[in-house]
Amino acid sequence: MISFPLTVLCQKEIDSIKTDSTGYVQYYIIEGDTIPHDAIDLDEVVILGKLKFKDRLARRKYLILRRKTRKVYPYAKLASDRLTELNERLKSIKSKKARKKYIKILQKYMEEEFTAELKKMTRTEGQILVKLIHRQTGQTMFDLVKEYRSGWKAFWYNSTAKLFSISLKEEYDPINIEEDYWIEDILQRSFQSNILEEQKTALDFSFYDLRNKWNDTIKTTATKN
């Protein structure tokens, strides 16, 4: 479902709204005129329903996952911000030597920002961090290390992979992996509650589609059990 601000466009009343099967608004009928949704610049707000769990164990797992996700997400967002900053800066640096120097400076800056915090994370928190970095940047940690080998290799291997014994090739896949869907659900709820600062994902998926798929899957599984 989508909720819109209570404003009247051009002081005209909306006669009817046409939605698709997921509840996404396709177009409006205003005084007999058909107006595509994309032509109206309004903020969309995802209405999240009440969580339901099949048992206490499932609820406990969700709460543990929520705590871990909220803990590591800010670092994934920070990594994305720094990567954007790095790419923008590198566009103006032509010298290969100067580029390497700048990458090392940024690497040192990131180490000072949150290396100490990384060391406090558990292995599962480290793996969630790797997944969320993929969510925020569109690249796996392995690909980032490969691309920025001269500056990021030591930092991420020494501070992350060796510390947690985790896979840097792990991807964020809420479409096919149930745990990743729950992570996305946690993020969406945390954004709406202003617990976490939202940063759009670099990946191509719709939370509406995810919710519909997993709700159906979970209901089917519960029925079989």
Buried (B, 14 or more C-beta within 10 A) or exposed (E): EBEBEEEEBEEEEBEEBEEEEEEBBEBBEBEEEEBEBEEBEEEEEBEBEEEEEEEEEBEEBBEEBBEBBBBBBBBBBBBBEBBEEBEEBBEEBEEEEEBBBBBBEBBEEBBEEBBEEBEEBEEBBBBBBBBBBBBBBBBBBBBBBEEBEEBBBBBBBEBBBEBBEBBBEBBBBBBEEEBBBBBBBBBBBBBBEEEBEEBEBBBEBEBBEBBBBBEEEBEEEEEEE
